[in-house]
C-alpha cells in the first residue's frame, strides 16, 4: 500500500522535531559519550520515538499517534503529557517534573524553575550544550496536526523498516543503530567499511530527512566518507546525485510514496545505492 503524502513537512512536523529535541538532550545528559554520538539519538518505536530505557529505569516516549509525551517510571507508572497547549519550554518543564520523581531526583530540587536547573546541570556536565539553550527553550505555542503526526509515524516506521531489512540482508560488518537525531530530526545509520567503527573511519551513511537546509521535501539520503574525488556513481532510477552543501545521493520521498510495497522498494534502493557508493570510499 502506498505511503501517505507529507504536505509542508517543515511546518507540519516542526512541533514533533522540537519535542524530540527534549528527549535527545535528556539522553545527552544521562548517557555516557559514544564514539558516534549515539547518546544524541532517539530510537524508532511503533508509537513514534523513544529515549530508550534510561540508566535509572525511566523511559520517555514521543507518541506521534496520540500527540503526547509519555514518561514511564521505573515502577511502570506513567504520565501522558499532551504536546498541544505547551510551548517547547513548558513541555520540557512538564517532562522534568515527572523525571524529578525518579531519574533526575539527584539533579532537580523543588527550589527554582526545573528547566533553569536542568540547563545549569547540562552546562556543568556537558559544557558543549551551553550554546544550544535556544534549541530546547522556545516559548512559542506548539500545535501538532494529528493527521500530519500520524502520517509521519507511518512514514518513519516504514522507512526505518526498509533500511533495517537492507542492513540485515546485505551488511556484513559494524554499523550504528538507526536513530533519529535531535538537531536535524533525521533518521540515520552508519555502515563501516572496516574494523574501526567511529565517525572518522570509512563508512557509508544512510538516512531519511523530512526536510533540511536547502531541501524542503522529505528524502532518503546516502553518502560515502571519505570519498574519492571527481567520481559520480551510476544511480538507480529516481535517485539523484546531490552536490550543494554536501555530496551524496538523494531519493525524493515522492518516489517512495508512490510504491505499492514501499518497504521492499526502500530495501532494494538501499542495496543498489550501497553497491554504487562502495567503490567511491577513499
N, C-alpha and C positions, 0 to 999 in steps of 0.2 A: 504494500500500500504506500503511495507517495506520502512524503512528509508535508507538514503544514508550511505555508509561506510565512516569512518573517518580515512583517511590514515595519519600516522605520525602526530598525533594531537599536540604533544609537540612543533614541529617546525611550522606546518601549522597555528596553532591558536595563537601562541605567540604574533604576532603583535596586534591582537584583544584584547588579555589579557592586553598588555601594554597600549592600548588606553583606555580600561575600567578602568585601574588604575587612569587615569587622571580624569574621571568622578567621581570616588569614592572619590578621595582626595578633589575635589571641594565640593562635598556633605559634607564630613567630616568637612570642614572649615565652611560652611554656616549653617548647621543644628544643632539643639541642640542635646545633647547626649541622646541616647535611652538606656534603661537598657540592651537591647540585641544588641547594636551597629549597629542598622539598618541604622544609618547615613552613614555607610561604604558601604552599598549595593545598587546596581542599579536595576532598575525594568525591567522585561522582557516585551517587546512590539513586535508588529508584525515585525517591521524593524530590531530589534536586542535588544538593551539595552537603557534605558533612565535614566537620572539623576532624573527624575520626575520634576514637576514644582518646581523651587527653590523659596525661600522666596520673592525675588524681581520680580518674574513672568517670569524669563527665564527658558529655558529647553535645555538640551544637549542630543542629540540622537546619539548613535553609530550605524550607519546603516550598518549592515552586507552585505545586498544585493548589495548596491552600493559602499561599502568600503569608506564611508565618515563619518565625524563627522558633524552633523547639530547643529548649535547654533541658537535657536529660541528666539527672543527677546520678551519682554512683549507686544510690539505692533504687534506681529505676523511676523514681518520681520525676515528673516532667511538667514544664510550663510552656504554653504556646503563646508567643508574643506576636500579635498582628503587625505586619510591616506598615500597612496603611494607617495613617494617623500619627506616625512618628516622623521625625527627621532622622538622619543618619546618627547624629549625636545622641538624641534621646533614645533611639533604638540600642545604641551602644550601652547607654546607661542602664536600660532595662535588662540587657543580657548580663552585664556586670553584676546587677543586683541579685540575679539568680546564682551566678558563679561565686558571689561573696559567701554564699551558704556552704560552699564546698571547695571547688578547685582553686579559688583565689582568696580564701579566708585569711591566708597568711599575708596577703598583699593589700586588701581593701578593708578599710575601717568604716565605722559609722560617722566619722569626723570629717566632713567635707564631701565635695562632689566626687562621685565614683569615677567619672571619665577623667577628671583632672588628676585624681590619684593614679589611675592606670597610665596616663601619659607620663607622669613622673617616674613610675616604676619602669616603664619601657625605656625612658631616656637613660636610666641608671644601668639597666641590664643589657639593653641593646641600643647603644648610642646612635646607630645609623637610622633609627626611627625618628630622631629629633626633627628632621626636616620634612617629615611626612604627616604631621598632625592634621593638615587640611584634608588628607585622604580619608580620615575617619571621624571628622567632627563637623561635617556640613550640617547647617541648621535649616536648610530648605526642606519643605514637606516632601515625604516620599509618597508617590502614588503609583501603585502597581496595577496594571491592567490584568485581571485574572486570565483572560483568554491569551494574552501575549505570554504570560508566565507559564501557563500550561502548555502552550505550543512549544516554548523553548525547552521545557522539560522533556517533551517527546523528542525534539531535535537533538538535544545534547546527549541524551541516553543512547539514541540510535547511532550518532557519530562515534561516541565512546565505544559502543559495542563493535562497530565495524573496524575501528582501529585495533581494539583488543583481539579480535579474531585474526586480523592480519599478523599481529605480533605473535600470537600463539601458533599460527600455522607456518610462519616464514622465518622468524627471527631466532637465530641460534647464537646467543651471546648476552652481554649485560645490557640492561635497559633501566630506565627510571619508571616509576609508576606514572600513569596518565593522570595528571592533576589539573585543577583549574586555578590559575594564578590570581591573586588578589589585585595586582596592579592593572593588568590588561584584560582580565576576565576571559582569557583564552585557555582552552584545553591543550595540554602539551605533554609529549613524552620524548625522551632521547633514546636513541639506539646506538650503542657504541661499536666501533669497528675493531677494537682490540681489548686487551685485558684491563686497561685503565678506564675507570668509569667516573670521570669528572668532566665538568663543562669545558675544560680546556683540552680534553682528549678528542680525537677524531670521532665524529658522530653525525648521525642524521636525525633531524628533529621533525617529527610530525605533530600537527596540531590543528585546532579549529578555533577561529576567532569570529565572534558575532559582529565585530567592527574593529577598526584600528585607525591610526593616523594615516590619512591619505586613502583609505579604503572604507567606504561606507556600507558595503554589503557583506554578509557573512561568507566565510570561505574556509576551505580546508587548505592548509599550507604545509610545505616541507622545504627544508634546505639542508645542505651539506656543509660541515665545518671541520677543519679548514678546507677550502675549496681551491682546486687548481684554477689558475686564471684563464680567461678568454675561452671558456668552454660553455657550450649551450647544449643541454641534453635533448634528445628526441622524446617528446612527451605524449601521453595518450590524449585522445580527443577531449576537448573542453578544458584541459589543463593549460595554464599559461605560464610563461617564463617571466617573472617579475624582477625588475631591476631598480625601482625607485625607492630609495631609502634602505632597502635590503635586497638580497639576491636569492631567489628561490622559486618555488612552484606555488601557484595559486590556482585552486579549483573552486570556482564560484559555487556557492550553496545552491543556486538555481539549478545547476546541473544535477546535483544530488537529489533535490526535492522532486525532480521530475521522474525519478526512477520508481518502478513498481516494487523493487526489492532494494531499498537504499543501503541496508547494511551490507549486503553482498556486493553492491556496487562500490561502496567505500573500501571494503576489504580488497577487491580486485584493483581499484585505482591505487591504493597504497602500495600494493605489490608491484605494480607497473612503475610507479614513481620511484620506489625504492631501487628497483633494478636500474632505472635511468640515472639516479643520483650516485650510486655506489662508485662508479668509475671517476666521479668528479672529486672524491675525497683526496686531499693532498697527503 
